[in-house]
Amino acid sequence: MNICKNICVFIVVLASSFCFGSASDIVHQDDIAPKRPGCENNFVLVKVATYINGVEDNEYVGVGARFGLTLESKEKHANLSTLALADPPDCCSKPRNKLSGEVILAHRGNCSFTAKANVAEDAGASAILIINNQTELFKMVCEVNETDVKIGIAAVMLPQDAGASLEKYLTSSSTVKVQLYSPRRPVVDVAEVFLWLMAVGTILCASYWSAWSAREAAIEQDKLLKDGSDEFIDMDGVRSSGIVNINTASAILFVVIASCFLVMLYKLMSYWFIEVLVVLFCIGGVEVDTTATALSWFIYMLCKNPAVQNTIAQEVREATKVKEITDYAEFAASINEEALEKMHYLHAAISETLRLMGRFAFLNDTLPDGFNVRKGDMVAYQPYAMGRMKFIWGDDAEEYKPERWLQDGVFQQESPFKFTAFQQGHGYVLEGICL
């Protein structure tokens, strides 16, 4: 009881730490870019609400500079200003067009960010939007030799696609107005609460499904053994093997920790972190055991058939246009999609390996004698035996012969109901992934 009570307290405290905080700006701290007088702003997210010909349009997200004027936190308090294109576009020299409180849209490059802001302020602009040359946002800092920066207008970096959209409207003679504001973090972040609850629900459902599946499997196994051979007399041992006893407090603690971990991932999310997660999901989704078994048999068959090995090596050299491997990194880079499409014999050799050496056990196993197929029983086919049937593959079915997959040197796929290594059905995607 005390354990459950402590867990509940832990949940409340941890959820509170995630969901509640000071209502401060949504900032990104950066210790690499030091602060100095006139260049000490936090890097805040800035929302740019746009109005095209008086009609509300898209809202873009930018990042504020280390320097310049701080923005209003609420949209209703932000000024609605006309947007104008910088002329010249980089805003590194005095604009040719006269400004009077407009927000100026300029391109990045050719001079420092502070120089652009100074030019825009001297020309009469109320703020400057700088279009980045890539889709990501860039932190605008002061130059190393700038010790006392005095800029009285706001400077905001926009991603390339947002800047291109605004430029398109301006060049088509549309009237574009913008509102710049930097929202503060809410006292309660409902998104984090929802994410936490969703994570808890997902793990609970997954745990229940696993337990239910294990129970169903144990029941089916008991039914099978009751009707099977008399050799299996130790029913209690088999029946208990399908049951896993889990302490309730341990299960709750696992759910809480796993859910909080997911919320932490959400808070630490970044581009590189997303890439890492994608790679981990891909690794987790790969059938490592079957792939490793297939590769092991493939290497084994190549060792037993040197002629096939030499043919594959020659085909790889021709497809990659690499006669001799001196740099493995360069050789790996040469194996692209175009080169793989030319490796018909390699594809045939892999398919031949899967035909003869599918995934099967080499260790002895004890099975009941004389099974009767009854209604509701599961019936399975044996790829190992089917791959050696002469009436399917011909009199040379026992031979390792990649040429059986080629027609005029081009790989020809067999029916998945004949070549059963990858099965068939609505979810038939494995061959495309593996090969």
N, C-alpha and C positions, 0 to 999 in steps of 0.2 A: 504493500500500500504506500509505504514511504517512497519507494522507487517511482511509482506512478505519479505521486505528488510532486516529486522533484523534477520529473520529466515535464509535467504541465507548467511548472514555474519556468523551466528552461525554455519551453516553447514561447511563453508570453514575453519573456525578456528578450529572446533572440528576435522574435517578430517585431517587437517594439523598436529594437535597434535598427532593423532593416527599414521599417515603414515610417518612423518618425525621425525628424531631424529639424534643425533650424531652418527657417524660411530664408535661406540665403540664395545668392545667385547660383545659377548652374555654371560652375567654373571648371576649368582644367588647369591645375597647377603645373608649373614647369620650372624646376630648379636650374635647368641648363641655361635658360635665358634670364640673367640676373636683372633685378629691378634697380632703377636709379631715378633721380628726380625728373619728373615729367614723363617717365617711362616705367610706371609701376602699376598699371592696371592689371587685373586678372584677365585671363583669356575666357571670355564669356560667350555663350551661344547667343546669337542675335537672330531674331525673326524679322524677315522683310516681307511685309504684306504689300501686295501690288494691286493697283486699280488701273485698268485699261479703258480709256475713254469713259471714265466715271463708273465702270462696272468692276466689282471686286473680282480678282483673278487668283492666281496661285500665291502661295506663301512659301518663300524660300528660307533656308537656314544658312547663316554664315557664322563667322567667328570674329569677335572684336579684337582690336589691336592692343598691344601693350601700352600704347600711347593714345592721346586724344581724349575727347569728351566722353563721359559715361552716359549711357542711354537710359531712357525711362524704362521702368519694369512692367508697365501695363500699357496695352495697346490704346486704350481710351485716352491716355495722357500723351501719347506720342503725336508729334506733328505730322500732318499729311503734306508731303513736299513733292514738287515736280522733279522728275528724273531727267537728266540731260546727258548726252554723250560728250565725253572729253574730246577736245580738238586742240592739239594732237591726241590720239587715243591713249598714249602712255601717261599723259599728264605730267611729263617731266619738265615742260616749259610752259610759259604763260598761255592760257587758253585763248583761242581766237574769238570764241563766243563770250559775250558778257554774261556773267551770272549774277543772280540776285536772290540768294536763299535756296537755290536748287540743290538737289543731291546729284553729284557728278559720278558718272560711270566710266571707269578707266581700266586699262589693261595692266597686268603685272609686267615688270621688266624695264630695262634701260636706266633705271635710277632706283634709289632706295625708297622704301615705303614712307618714311618720314618726309622725304623730298616731295613725293606726290601729294601728301597731306598738306604740306606747307604751300605748295603751288595752288591747290584747290581752295585753301582758306584765303589766300591773298586775292584770288579771283572772285571771291564772294560766295562760294559754295557753303552750304550748311552741313554737309557730310560728304564722304567719298566712299564709293563702293568699288573695290578692286577685284577684277575678275582673275581668278587663278588660271594657270595654264594646264591644269589637270583636274580630274573630278574630285579629288580629295581637297580638304581645306589645309591651309598653311598658316602657321603662327607668325604674325607680323610683329617683329621686334625692332628695337633701335639699333643703329650701327654702333660698333665698338667705340669709335672715337666721339660719339655724341654723348656729352655729359649732362647737359641741361636742355631738355627738349620742352618746348612750349607750343603745343598744338591745341587749338580751341575748337576743333570740329571732330566728330566721330569718324573713325575709319573702320571699315568692315570688309572682310575677305569673303567673296562668294565663289562657289564651285564653278567650273567651266560651263557645265550645262545650264545652270541658272543664269549666268551672265549672257550666254548665247541667246537664250529666250528673250531676255530684256532688250538686248541689242536688236533682235529681229523686230520687236514692236516699235522701237524708236526709229529704225531705218525705214519703216513702213508708214511714217508720219502719224503714228498713233500717239495720243497723249497718255503718258505713263506717270502715275503718282505712287509714292511708296511711303510706308510707315515703318520706322525702325524702332524696335524695342527689345529689351533683354529680360525675359520673364524670370521670376524667382522660383526656386524650388518649392513645391507645395508642402504644407506641414505634414500631410498624409499622402503618400504616393500610392494611389489605389492600384496602379499597375503592378507594383511589387507584391501587394497583398493578394491580388488575383493570381499572379504567377506562383506564389508560394502555395496557395490552395490548389492550384492546378497540378503542381508537382506532387503534393501530398496525395491527391486523388489518383494521379497516374500510377504512383508506386503502390498504393493500396490495391488498386484494380489489378495491377500486374502480379502482386503477391497472391491475391485471391485466385486469379486465373491459374497460376502455377500450382497452387495447392489443389485446386479442383481437378486440373489435368492429371496430377500425380495420383489423386484418389481414384479417378476413372481408370487410369492405367493399372492400378493395383487390383481393382475389382475385376477387370477383364483378364488379368493374369491369373487370379484365383479361379475364375470360371474355367479357364483353359486347363489349368493344372488339375482341377477336380475331375474333368472328363478325360484326362490324359492317361499316361502310362502309370502303372503301379510302382515304377522305379522311384518316383518322386513321393516319398512318404513324409518328408519333413516340410509340411505345409506351413507351419508357424513361422519358420525362418524366412520363407519366401514372402509370406503375407506381410511380415513386419518390415521387409526391406523397402517397401514402397511408401513407408510412412516416415516423415521427418518431424520430430518433436521440437518446436520452437517456443522459447519462453516469451510470454506476451510482452513483458517489459522490454526485452531485447528487440522484439519486432517493432514496437512503437519507437524505440530509440533509433533504430535503423532508418525508419521512415522519416523521422524528424531530421536526422543528420543529413540524409540523402537529399531531402527537399531543400534544406538550408544551403547545401552545397550548390544546388541548381540555381538558387537565388544569387549566391555569390558569383557564379559564372555570369549571370545576367548583369550584375553590377560591374564586373571586370571586363565586359565585352569590348573587343576591338577587332580590327581587320585581321591581324595575325592570329588572334585567338579563335576567330571563326574558321580560319584555314586549318588550325590544329584540330578543332572539333570535327571538321569535315573529314580529315585524314583518319582520325580515330574511329569515326562511324564507318568509314570504308573498310578499315582493317577489321573492325568488329563484325561487319557484314560478310566478310569473305569466309568461305568454308575452308579454313586453313588445313584441316586434316585431309580432306579429299584432294585439294590442290597439291599438297605435299606428297601424298601417295601417288598421284598421277605423274608428277615430275620425277619421283624416284623410279617408277617403272619405265618412264621414257628414257632416262639416262641408262638404266639397266639394258633396255632393248638396243640402244645405240652401241653399248659396249659389246653386245652379242652379235651385232651386225655392223662391222666396220665399213662395209660398202655404203650402207645407208648413212652412216656418220659422215663419210667423205662427201657424199652427194649433198647433204644438208649444208656442210661447211662451204662447199663451192657455191651453192645457191645464195647463202647469206653474204658471201663476198661480192657476188654479182649484184645483189639487190642493194647493198649498202655502198657499193663502189669502193670498198676498202680491201686492198689486196693483202696487206699485212697489218696486224694489230700492234701498234707501237704505243698508242695512248688509249687506255680503256675509256676515259671520259669522252674522248673524241669519237670512239667507236660507238659508245652508248648513245651519243647525240645523233649519230647517223641512222639509228634504228627508229625511224619515224613511221607514220601511218602509210605513207607511200611505199616505203621499203617493205613493210609487212605484207602489203597487198600482193607483192611480187613473189612471196615465199610460199608457193603452192606445195612444193614437196615437203617443207617443214610442217605445214598444216596437215598434209596427208599422213606424215609419220606420227604426229600427235594423235590423230584420229585412229590410226592403226593400233597404237599403244592402248588407247581407251577401249578399243574393240576386244583386244586379247587380254588385257590386264586391267579390268575394271576394279573398283574398290571391293575387295573381298578379304575374308580373314584367312590367315595361314595357321592360326593356333587351333588345336583340337577343341571341340565343344561337345557337350552331351545334350542330345535332343531326345524327346520322347519318341518311341517307336509307333508307327502306324497312325498318323493323323487322319482324321475324318473331316472333310470339308463340309461344314454345316452352314445353314442360313445365318448371315451376319458375320461370318468369319472373314478375315482379310486374306486375300489371295495376292501373292507377289510373284513377279517373274524374276529370272536369274540372268542378269546381263553377261555374267561370265560364261554360262552355258550357251546362251544365244549367240555370243560372239564366236563360237566354235562350231555352230551347226552347219554342216555341209550343204544342206538343202537351202540355206539362206545365203551363205558366202561362197559356195562352190567347194570343189574337192580340195583346194589348197587353203581351207579355212584355218588350219592349224599353223600355217606359215605366217611369219611377220613380213608383210609385203605392202609397203606404202603405195606402190604403183597401182593397187586396186582402186585407189581414190582419185586417180588422175585420168583425164581424157585429153589427149593432145597436150599434155604437160600442164593442164589447168585443173585445179582442185574441183571436184564435183561432190556436192553434199548428198548423203544418202537420206532416205526417209527416217525420221526420228522413231518410227515404229519398227524399223529394222536395226538402226544404230541407236541403242538405248542408253548411251552414256549420259545424255543430258535430259532424258525423259521427254515428255510432251504434255501440252495442256495450255490453259489460259495464262499461266504464269511462266511460260517457256521463254526465259531470258538468259539462262545461265551460260549457254554457249557463246552468245554475243559478248558477255562480260569476260569469260575465261579466255576466249580465243580472239 
